[in-house]
Amino acid sequence: MQHQSLSEEASELRVHAGCRSCGAKLKRSFVDLGMSPLCESYRSEDQLDTMEPFYPLHVLVCEECLLVQLKEYVAPEHIFREYAYFSSYSTSWVEHARTYCSMIRERLALGRNSLVVELASNDGYLLQHFLPFGIPVIGIEPAHNVAQVALAKGIETRTEFFGLDLAKRIVAEGRRADLIIANNVLPHVPNLNDFVAGLAHLLKPDGIATLEFPHLARLIEESQFDTIYHEHFSYLSLLAVDAISSRHGLEVIDVEELPTHGGSLRVYWSLRQPGRRPKPSVADLLAHERDLGLDRLETYTSFTDQVRRTKRQLLALLIELKSQGKRICGYGAPGKGNTLLNYCGIGPDFIDFTVDRNPYKHALYTPGMNIPIRPVTALDEAKPDYILILPWNLKDEIICQMRHVAEWGAKFIIPIPRATVIDPMEIFS
């Protein structure tokens, strides 16, 4: 009788059995944001009179491994087969990817005999930076519409969901990865154990995987409740990720704190090897998370009151501005913005329209609140008094790009961590 590996056994822990990491029964609430539509389900004008599905946005925390998670109310196949997010439309994110590729190519001495695999490779915004060096790459991207953009760039792309089965098929082709990249994908995975089992199977014995994801510590510290939506099944601390690693024969050998997405971690995984010592950064951050209380259940269960205060502060500001007759428009139509708009009940009665650099979203409406989405030039035509920046994690980039709004006296509103007004005249004068 052939025995399964530790990783394969762990991959069979089913999502519906409870915690998607350890399988324990889920009983504790982290935060309940009510009913909300899928945050990337933008609507056309002829859909506005049709029924729109809403799902619970109730986040739970596992009492055993402290993984913060959302139940799988919607299958990933429904969410990600046709996706409205294209990474290339964020200038700062593409630059972040370029800098990373340069760093990791030198750190791992990647060359023409190496293999780089990116999970959730989107439109090729990252893998394109390896092509000039002749480094073989594979992108894995289940959304057909964005994968087509990557294919047009000459990037080999598999339009499938990643897991142990796909990893086995790639290995059967005689290919294993020197580097696996998974940026902002681990939170999107409902079956964590199958995904991590596949990652461990695909790595070469001396291979490295890097994973980036928003840091739960920053979400809690800065009331970043809008980063919660149905596309994000898990909200991760290093403590929780360390527990997942050990279940699959992996270990965290390094970790970096990043400013992206309001505060992220970059975790370096390798297959466990006797005698290898992780860098001090790992023990340091685990200790810091414990100092913040991320090893105590009460830290999680008190988050609801914090979120409600943030909501009240933002609504109080918007109500006051509208009472003064001010015109407010939005900038951006990101997934996080739709969580914020729906939870706070901010619709066209507050915001005339929002704008976005992604033409895929133009002439559509935000899910739930039905706010029209227009090109960025619409702000110059409307000349609003205030501009609510929905992708607040990109506020510096956006304020710099849009500093000319100071010409007609417009100001920016940043909703998170607390409602704040920024006058570009004070920054650029």
N, C-alpha and C positions, 0 to 999 in steps of 0.2 A: 504493500500500500504506500503510495507516494504522499509525503507530508507536505502541507502548504507552508510557505514561508510566513514569518510573523506578519509581514506587510500584507500578504494576501488574506490572511485570517482577519486582520483588522479592517481590510477594505470591505468585508461582508457585514460589518455593523450597519444596520439599516437606518436610514434617516427617521422613519416613522417610529422606531423603537424608543425614541427619546432624544437625549443629547446627541448631536451629530458627530461628536468627538468620542465620548466614552460610553454612550448608550444609557446613562442614568435618566431616571424620570425627571421631567421638567415641571417645577411647581412655582418658582419664584419669578415675579415680574421685575423687569429692568425699567421699561417705560412703555406706556400705551399711548400711541399717537392716533388712536381712533381708526376709522375706515378711510382708505386712500386708494386711488387708482394706481396702476403701474406707472412709474415715474417717467418712462420713455415712450408711453403710448400716446403720442401726439395725435391730434384729431384734425381732420379736414373739415371744411365748412359744412359739407353735406352730412357729416356725422354728428353735428351738434344737437340735432333733434332725436338722436337715437340713444338707447340705453348704454350707459358706460359702466363696466364692472368695477366695483370697489372691493377691496379685501382688507382684513384686519392688519394693522401695523402695530402689533403687540409683541414687544421684544422680551425674551425671557433670559434668565441666567441659570446655568447649571450649578447646583450646589456642590457637586463633586469636583469638576475640573475648572469651574468658573468661566466656561466659554459663554459669551453673550451671543444670543442667536435668535433668529426669526424662524418660525415654522415655514415649511415649504408649501405656501398657499397656492403658488403657481409654478408649474414645471419650467425648468430652464429652456426647454425647447420652444415654449410659447413666448418667452421673453427675448431670447437672443438670436433667433433665426433671422429676424429682420430688425436691425438695430440702428438707432438714430445717432449714436455717439461715434464720431470720427476723431481720433486723437490728433490728427494733423492740424486741426483748426485751433489748437492752443500753441501759440508760439513758444511760450515758456516750457510747455511739456515736451515739445520736440527738442528743444535745447537741453532739457534735463536728460532726455534719452541719448542725445549725441555725447554729452559729457560722460554718462555712464558707460557707453560703448567704448569710448577711448580708454577709460580707466580699467575696465574689466579685461579688455584685449591685452593690455600690458601686464596686468596682475596675473592672468592665467597663461600668458604667452600663446594666445590663440593664433592659429595660422591656417594654411590651406588644408592641412590634414585633420583639423578640428571639426567639430560639429556643434552648432549653436541651435537650440530649439527654444522658441518662445511660445508660451501657452497664453491664449487670448491675445494674439498678435495684432488684432485690429487691422488698420489699413497699411501696415508695414512701416509705420512712423519710426520704429526702433530698429528693426532688422535691416532697413536700408543702409544704415551706417556701417554694417559689416561688409557689404557688397564690394566697395572699392578695394578691400584688402584680400578679396578672393576667399573669404572664409565661408564655408558651406553653412547654409541656414535652412531651417524648416519653421514655418509659422503654422500654428494651429489656431484656427478662428472659426467658430461655428456660425457666425453671422454672414450669410452669403453676400449681402450687399457690400459690406466693408471688405470682405476677403477679396472681392473682385478688384478692388483698388490696389491691394497688395500684389495680386497676380500680375496686374498691368505694369508694376514696377520691376517685374522679374524675380519676385520672391516666391519660392516654393511654399505653397500654403495648402493645408488640409482643412477642409470645411467640416470639421467634426468636433464633438465635445471630447475633451481629454479625460482619460481614466486608465485603469489598468489594462483593459482590452486593447485600446489603441497603442499603449506603450509596448505591449507584447508584440503587436503587429509590426511596429517600427523596428524593434529589436530583431524580429525574425527576418527583416530585410538586411541584417548585418550592420545596423546603425545604432550606436549609443552616443549619448551626449556628453561632451566635455563641459558644456554650460547649458543649464536650463534657466530660462528667465520667466518669471511669473509676476508681472507688475499689476497690482490691483485686480487680481483674479481670484485669490484664495477666498476673499469674502463672498464671491459670486457662486461658490460651489456648494450645492446642497449635500452631496455625499463626500464629505471631507476625506474619509478613509480610503475610498476608491481612488480619489484624485491623488492623494499623497502616496498611496501604494504604487500608482502608475509612475509618478515622478521618481520614486526610489528605484523602480525597475529599469527605467530608461537611462539613469545615470551610469557613466563609466565608474569603475571602482574608485578612481581618483577624481571624479567629476565634481562640479560645484553647481548648486542651484541657488539663485538669488530670488527672493520674494519681497516685493514691496506692498505695503497695505497701510491704510490709516491706523494710527495707534489709538487704541481704546482709551489710554490714559488722557490723551488730548481731547478726545470726544467728551469725556466726563468733565475734565477741568474747564473746558471752554463751551460747554452746553451745545456741542455740535450735533444736535438732534436731527438736523436736516440731512446728515449723511446716512440716516436710516431710511431704507426703502426696500421694496420687495426683491429687487435685484441683488441686494446685499443680504445673504443668509447668515453671515457670521461677522462679529465685531471683535477684533483680536488684540490681545495683550501678548507680550513675550511669554508670560507664564503659561497661557493657554497653548501657544504655538510650541513651546518646549514639551508640553505633555503630548501633543500630537506627534512630534518628531520621534520621541522615544518609542512610540507604538509601532513605528515603521522602520526601525533600524537606522534612523537618521539622527544627526545631532546638530545643534546650532553651534557653529564654530566662530561666528562673528556677527555683530549687529551694529548698524549705524542709525542714528536719528536724522531724519530728513525734514525739510520745511514743506514738502509737497502735500497737497490735499489737506491743508490745515494742520499738518504734523503726522509724519509717517515713519515707519520702520523699514529698513532694508535688512533682511535676515539672510545669512549665508548658511546653507545646509550642505552637509556632506554625508556620505554613508559612514556609519560609526566604525572607527578604526581604533584598535587597542593602542594605548599610549599617546594618542593625539590629545592635545590640550586646547580647548577653546581659548580665544583671545579674552583678555580681562574685561572687554566691553560687555560680554555676555553676563558674567556674574554681576558686574556693576549695574546693568539695567534691570536685571531680576531683583536686585536689592532695592533699587529705586522704586520699582513697581510695588514692592512690599511696603516701602515707606509711604507710598501714596494710598495704601490700603487696598490694593487690587487683589490681595489674598484674603480679604474679609468680605463676607456677604453683605454687610450693612452699607458698604461703599456703593454697591450696585442698587440696592433697594431704595436709597435716598435720592436717586437721580431724577425721579419724576417731579418733585417740587422745584428743582433747579430749572427744568425745562419749562414748567408753567410760568415761572418768573420771567424767563427770556421772552416767551410769547406775549405776556402782558406788556412788557416794556416796548416791544416793537409795535404792537397794536396801538398803544397810547400815543406813540410818536406819529404814526400814520393818521390816526384820527385827528390829532391836533393840527397837522399840516392840511388835511382836507377841510377842516373847519375854517381854516384861514384862506380857503380858496386856491390852494396851491395845486399845480398839476404834477403828477408823479408818473414816471414811466420806469420800466425795468431794463436792466442790461443782463442778457444771457437767458438761456432756457435749459439749464442743466437739470439732471435728475434730482439733485439735492434741493434745487429751487422749487421743484414741484412738491416735495415733501413739506417744505416750509409754507408754501402758499396754501396747500390744502389743510394742514394742521392749524394754521392761524386764520383760515377763512379769508384770505386776501384774494379778491377777484377783481374784475374790471371796475368795481365801485371804488377801488383804491388805485389801481394801476391801469392806465389807458391801454397800454400795450407793452410788450417787451421786445428786445432785439437780440439777434444772434448772428455770429459770423458764419455759421454753418448754413449754407443755402438749402440743405436737405429739410430744414425746419421752417423755412419761410412760407408764409401763407397758411401755416397750420396754427393750431391752438393748443395751449398747455392743457394737459390732462386734468380733469376735475374742475378747475377754475375757469377754463375756456378763455384765457387771456390771449389775444392775437400775438403772433410772432412775426416780426418784420425784419428787414435788413437793418444794419447798423446806421445807415444813412437816414433812416426815419427819425432818429433823435435830432439830427440837424434841422429837419423840416419842422418838427413839433416844438423844439426848444422848451422842454419841460423845466420846471423849477427844481425838481429833485429826481435823481436816478437811483433806483434801488438795485444794488449789485447782488445778483443772486449767486453767481459763482464767487463768493467772497474770498475763497482761497487764492483767487487770481486778482485780488483787488489792486495790488501794486501795478501789475501789468495793464489792467483795464484803465485805471486812473491816468496812467502815463499816456496810453493810446488816446484817451478821450479828454485830455486836459483842456482842449479848445472849448469845452462847454462852459468854461469860466467866462468866455466872451459875452454870454447872455446871462451870467450870474447863477448858473445851475450848480447844485451841490449833490454830493453822493451820499447815499445811506448804506451803511454796512450793517447787516442784521445780526451777525454772530461775531463774538460771543454775547454782545449786548448791542442794542440799537445805537449806532453812532453816526453822526453827520460829519462829513469831511468836505471842507471848502477848498477846491483846487487852487483858488486864488492865493490861499495861504501857503500852499506847497510850491507853486511855480512862479510866484511873483518875484 
